């Protein structure tokens, strides 16, 4: 499985995202190269939007599957306040849980339910590992 991430973000939430994004992206790029995900022919693109009200009304969840192209576009709208006034731990968890949205879509590409379960486990582990990494680097 290939993984790519970016974001659409309001400037005041950028500092928190800049802290989180490289650690999470690196974690997922590495973990998805391992079994069983190394055999998954799907491209996961993660582009969350993080905007305050009322701008967030224009940037709602835009997640979708492109079955023929084997692409999962994961584009949730994340809570702006968590990225500006919440704790680092809350922001990390929210950001990573946003990636879990497409895990239910694996069956649409012909993969078994076990893959969904394994992806869910990876999400939980990623929250722990990325939080520890980011907190220890501060």
C-alpha positions as CSV (number, residue, x, y, z in Angstrom):
1,X,0.0,0.0,0.0
2,X,1.2,3.4,-0.9
3,X,0.6,6.4,1.5
4,X,0.7,10.1,0.9
5,X,-0.5,13.0,3.0
6,X,-1.0,16.7,2.8
7,X,-3.6,19.1,4.4
8,X,-5.8,22.1,3.9
9,X,-5.4,24.2,7.0
10,X,-6.1,27.6,8.5
11,X,-2.8,29.3,9.4
12,X,-3.4,29.4,13.2
13,X,-3.5,25.6,13.4
14,X,-0.4,25.2,11.3
15,X,2.2,25.1,14.2
16,X,0.6,22.1,15.8
17,X,0.2,20.3,12.5
18,X,3.8,20.9,11.5
19,X,4.9,19.2,14.7
20,X,2.7,16.2,14.1
21,X,2.6,15.6,10.3
22,X,6.2,14.5,9.6
23,X,6.2,12.0,12.4
24,X,2.9,10.5,11.4
25,X,3.6,10.4,7.7
26,X,7.0,8.7,8.3
27,X,5.3,6.1,10.6
28,X,2.6,5.2,8.1
29,X,5.0,5.2,5.1
30,X,7.1,2.7,6.9
31,X,4.5,0.5,8.5
32,X,2.5,0.1,5.3
33,X,5.6,-1.4,3.6
34,X,5.3,-4.4,6.0
35,X,3.2,-7.5,5.7
36,X,0.2,-7.7,5.1
37,X,0.1,-4.2,3.6
38,X,3.0,-4.6,1.3
39,X,0.7,-6.8,-0.8
40,X,-2.2,-4.3,-0.9
41,X,-2.5,-2.6,-4.3
42,X,-4.2,0.6,-3.0
43,X,-3.0,4.2,-2.8
44,X,-4.2,5.9,0.4
45,X,-4.2,9.7,0.1
46,X,-4.8,11.5,3.4
47,X,-5.7,15.2,3.2
48,X,-7.6,16.4,6.3
49,X,-8.9,20.0,6.4
50,X,-8.6,22.0,9.6
51,X,-10.5,25.2,9.6
52,X,-12.5,27.3,12.2
53,X,-16.2,28.0,11.9
54,X,-17.6,29.2,9.5
55,X,-14.8,28.3,7.0
56,X,-15.1,24.6,8.0
57,X,-18.5,24.6,6.4
58,X,-16.8,24.9,3.0
59,X,-14.3,22.1,3.8
60,X,-16.5,19.2,4.9
61,X,-15.5,15.6,4.7
62,X,-14.6,14.8,1.1
63,X,-13.5,11.2,1.4
64,X,-14.2,8.9,-1.5
65,X,-13.1,5.7,-3.2
66,X,-11.9,5.5,-6.7
67,X,-12.3,1.8,-7.3
68,X,-11.0,1.6,-10.8
69,X,-7.9,3.6,-10.0
70,X,-7.5,1.8,-6.6
71,X,-7.3,5.0,-4.6
72,X,-8.8,5.9,-1.2
73,X,-9.1,9.6,-0.8
74,X,-9.4,10.2,2.9
75,X,-10.2,13.9,3.4
76,X,-12.0,14.4,6.8
77,X,-12.7,17.7,8.4
78,X,-10.9,17.8,11.7
79,X,-11.8,19.8,14.8
80,X,-9.9,23.2,14.5
81,X,-10.1,23.9,18.2
82,X,-8.2,20.8,19.1
83,X,-5.3,21.9,16.9
84,X,-5.3,25.4,18.4
85,X,-6.3,25.1,22.1
86,X,-6.2,21.3,22.8
87,X,-3.3,19.3,24.0
88,X,-0.6,17.9,21.7
89,X,-1.8,14.4,22.6
90,X,-5.4,15.3,21.6
91,X,-4.2,16.7,18.2
92,X,-2.1,13.6,17.5
93,X,-5.0,11.3,18.3
94,X,-7.5,13.2,16.2
95,X,-5.1,13.5,13.2
96,X,-4.3,9.7,13.3
97,X,-7.9,8.7,13.8
98,X,-8.7,10.7,10.7
99,X,-6.7,8.1,8.8
100,X,-8.8,5.3,10.1
101,X,-11.8,6.4,8.1
102,X,-10.9,4.4,4.9
103,X,-10.1,1.2,6.7
104,X,-13.7,0.1,6.2
105,X,-13.2,0.5,2.5
106,X,-10.8,-2.3,2.0
107,X,-13.6,-4.8,1.2
108,X,-14.6,-2.6,-1.7
109,X,-11.2,-3.5,-3.3
110,X,-11.6,-7.2,-2.6
111,X,-9.6,-7.5,0.6
112,X,-10.8,-9.6,3.6
113,X,-12.2,-8.2,6.8
114,X,-9.0,-9.2,8.6
115,X,-7.2,-6.4,6.7
116,X,-9.6,-3.9,8.2
117,X,-8.9,-5.3,11.7
118,X,-5.2,-5.1,11.1
119,X,-5.5,-1.5,9.9
120,X,-7.5,-0.7,13.0
121,X,-4.7,-2.2,15.2
122,X,-2.1,-0.1,13.3
123,X,-4.1,3.1,14.1
124,X,-4.1,2.4,17.8
125,X,-0.4,1.5,17.8
126,X,0.4,4.7,15.7
127,X,-1.3,6.9,18.3
128,X,0.9,5.5,21.0
129,X,4.2,5.5,19.1
130,X,3.7,8.9,17.4
131,X,2.6,10.5,20.7
132,X,5.7,9.1,22.5
133,X,8.0,10.2,19.7
134,X,6.6,13.8,19.5
135,X,6.4,14.3,23.3
136,X,10.0,13.1,23.7
137,X,11.3,15.4,21.0
138,X,9.8,18.6,22.7
